[in-house]
Amino acid sequence: MTELAKGKVDVAALTARIRHAFPDLAFQRATLNDLGEDHAVVMLDDGWVFRFPRGPEAASYATGERRVLEALAAVSNLPVPHYERIAPDGSFAGYRRIGGEELTEVRFAALPRAAQERAIDQIGEFLAHLHRLPPSLTADVEKVQWNGRVQAERYAGRRERYVDILAPPMLARVDAFFAALARQPGPPQLRMVHNDFTEDHILIEGERLTGIIDFTDAGPDDPAFDFTFLWAYADWAPGRALDAYVAGAEREAMLSRSRWQYVRYRIEQLWWNAGGFRAYDTAKVLKELPEQLDYLEV
């Protein structure tokens, strides 16, 4: 298949592929979203979303993703994509756009407290539905288990860039953090998780959640991983979501694992930003990092 590297996507060529595969689909305007790591996205008249895998790895996830979404739609409390248009060769697919904007940290902070709590409750309930799905839905796709050991190995491969980002004392603390992360206990069992549950995949309109998108990375992993980003909204958010999730005896262990993953996520934002892959508020991350490491006693 032709690789669709960021910044080199020919939207006219992708639009032609859509017209060829679906001659009955009428539209006037095609807009490219070239931000995603795994897919180039073409929006049609703000009504349809067509996703084109950037390479063979993302393409291999497509069938499993659609199986997950089909099963999830039957039980979910929030809308998820429904692929109504699948190219005859299976190389790309489209779904009707789910309205709303990304629930960024800024948008969340601007919500009234009651709306914040309602959103977090809905997220917890949604994750409970997702995590109950059988892991076998993606059994035919080989995916990395993102445990602490694997994440520490990835950090070691990227450490050279952190030398230019962090002062030596903080770099030493980050080294210690990843060494400790590699030793953290894993979950008692793997469950079907979203695996990329961040602000850009949670949609809101006004004070109402409208849907969850981008299940490319869905597969068996630590269920605590999906609670990671909620720490960015508020310190109380992951615990409240776990209450709605009805975590029971697993609650405290999941809360702890998600906190470790949140700190890992913030540290990795520095790498993404430095490499020009994504733009993050690195000043905010650097300001918060000492307190986060203090909390974990690293």
N, C-alpha and C positions, 0 to 999 in steps of 0.2 A: 504494500500500500504506500501511497505518497505521504511523506511526513509533512505535518502542518506546523512548522516552527513559528514561534511567536514573532510577530513583526514581518512575516513573510507570507501571510495568508492572502490569497487572491479571492476576495469576497464574490467577485463576478463569476469565478469558476465554481464556487460552492453553490451560488444561486442557480447556475445552470444545471448542476446536478440535482437540485431540488425540483426544478421544473421538469427535468427529464424523468425523474422517478415518480412525480406526482403531477401529471399534466392537468388534473382536475382542480388543483389547489390554486385558487386565484389570490394574488397579492400584488401590491403596488410598490412596496418599499422593503428592501433588505438591508439590515444593519449588522455589522460585525462586532462581536464582543471577543476580543483577543486576549483577555486577561487570565483565563483559566489555565492551569498547569496541564491538564489532561485532554481538554477539548477546545476547539475553536467553535464559537457559537454564533449562529446567524438568526437574528430576530426578524420575523416577517410581520410588518404592519403592527407591531406590538401585540400580535395575537398568537403567533406560533414561535416556538423555540426549537431550533434544529441544532443538534450537537454532533460535531465531527471529531472523532478521535484523532489526536495529534500523531499517534504512532501505534505500533502493534500491541504494546502492553495495555494501553487504554482500550483499544479495540477488543482485546480478549476479555475485558470485564463486562462488556455490553450485555450479553445474554443473562449473566448472573444478576446484573443490576435490574434488568427488566423483570426477572422472576421475583426479586425482593420487592420491587414496587407493586407488582400485581398482588402479592400476598399481603403487603402492608396496607394497601388501599382498602382492603376488606375489613380492617380492624382499626385503622388509625383515627384518632380524634382530630387530626389536622390534615389538610390536603397535601398530596404529594404528586409528582409528575406522573402522567399516564401517557405512555408512548402510543399514540394512535397511528402515527405514520412511521413505518419502518421501511427503509429502502429495500428493494427486492434482493440485493446482494448482502443486506445486513450491515453495510458499511457506515451508515448514519441513520439517525431517527429523530423524530420531532414530537413535541407534545404542546398542548394548548398552554399558553403562558399563565402562570399563577400570579395574580396581582400582588402589589405590595412593594415595599422597599426593604433593604437589608436592616436588620435590627442591630445597628452598630452600638458601641458603648455609649456614644453621645445620644443616640435616640432613646436608648434604654434609660439613661440618666434623666432625660427630659420627661419621661412618663410619670404620672401620679403614682404614689406608692401602691395603691390598690391595683392599678393596671400592671405595674411591675410584678406584683405577686401573682396576679391572674396569669400573666404570660409564663412565669416560671412554673406554676402549677401545670399548665398545659404542656410545657416542654417535658416535665417529669413524666406525665401521663403518656405522652407520645413515645418517649424513650422506652417506657415499660412495654408498650405494644411492639416496638421494633425489636427489642431484646428477647422477646418471646418467640420470634420467628425461628424456624429450624436452620441451623448453620449449613445444612445440606443444600440450601438454595444456591450457594456459591461454591459447592464442593468441587466442581470441575475447573475452578480457576485457582491457580497457585498465587497466594498472597503472603507478604511478609507479616509476621506477628510482631507488632511494634512494642515489644517488652523493653524493660530498662536496659538490659544487656545490649540489645540491638541498637537502641538509641545512644548508648554510651560509645559503641563502636562507630556510629555515624558521626558523633561529635569529634572523636579522635581524628577522623578523616578530614574534618573541616577546621580543626583547631588552628591551623596556620592563619586563617583569616581573622580569628578572634584575637590573635596577638596584636593586630592593628586596631582593634575595637576597644579592648579592655585594658585598663592599667594593670600592671603585674600583680598587685594584691588581689584584685577582683578576679583576674584570670585564674589565680591559684584557687580561689573559692569555687569558681565554676568547674575547674578540674575536679575538686573534691565533691562537688554536687553530682557530677556524672558518675564518678566512682561509686558514690552512695546509691545513686539511682539504679545502677547495675545490680545492686544487692537487695533491692526492694522485693518483697514477696509479691508474687503474681496472684491472679484471681483463682478461686477454687474451680471455676470452669469458664471456658470461653463462650461468648454469646454473639449473636448477630448484632453488629454495631454499625453506625454510620461511618465512623472513622475519620470524618472531616467536619465535625459538628461545630462550626464557627459562625461568627456573626453574618458573614456573607451568604450563608445558606439557610438563615432563619428570616422569614419575611413577615412584615407587619404593615398594616394600613390603619392610620390613626392610632387607636389603642388596642387593635384586634390583630392577633396573629393570623396570617392568611395561608401559610404553608411552609414546608421544608423541602429543599431542593438539593441536587447534586449528590447522588448515591453511588458515584463511580467507585469509591473505595470501600463500599459496604462489604462486610465479611466477618468471620469469626475473630474476635479479639476480646480484650479486657473491657467489660461493660463500663467500668469507671472512666474509660477514655472519653466517652461521649459527654461526660460532665465537666471536662477540663475547662472549656472556654467560659463556662458560667461564672467562674471566679472573677473574670474580667468585668462582669456586670455588677457584682456586689459580693461581699464575703458571705452574706446570708443565702445567696442564690443557690449554690450547689446543694446545701443541706435541705432547703425547702423543696427543691426539685426531687431529691431523694425521698423525701416524705411523700410527695405525690406519686412517686415511682413505687412506693411501698417496699423499700429495700429491706426492712426488717433487721435481722441480725447482721446483715451485710453492710448496713449503713455506714458505720464508722470506718470500716476498712476501705470501702469504696470512696468515701470522702477523703481519706488520707491519700489513696493512690491518685485521685484526681488532682489533689493539691500538688503533689510531686510532678504530675504531668503538666500542670499549669505553669510552674516555674520553668520546666523544660521548654514549653511552648514559647514563653517570653524570651528566653535566651536564644532560641532559634530564630526569632523575629530579627534579632540583630544580624544574624548571618544572611537571612533573606534580603534585608535592606542593604547591607554592604555589597552584596553581589548584584544589586540592581534588579532582583527578581520581583520584589514587591516593596511597596513603600509603607513603612511603619514609623510611628513616633518613637524613635530610639531614645530621645531625651527622657521620655516618660518611663520607658523600660529601664534605663540605667538608674533613674532616680528610685524606682521601686525595688530594684533587684536586691540591694543589701537587706532590706526589711524582709523580703520573701525568703532569702537564704537564712536569715536569723530565725525566722519562724520554724524552718526545717532543721535548725541547729547544725547548719553546714558552714 
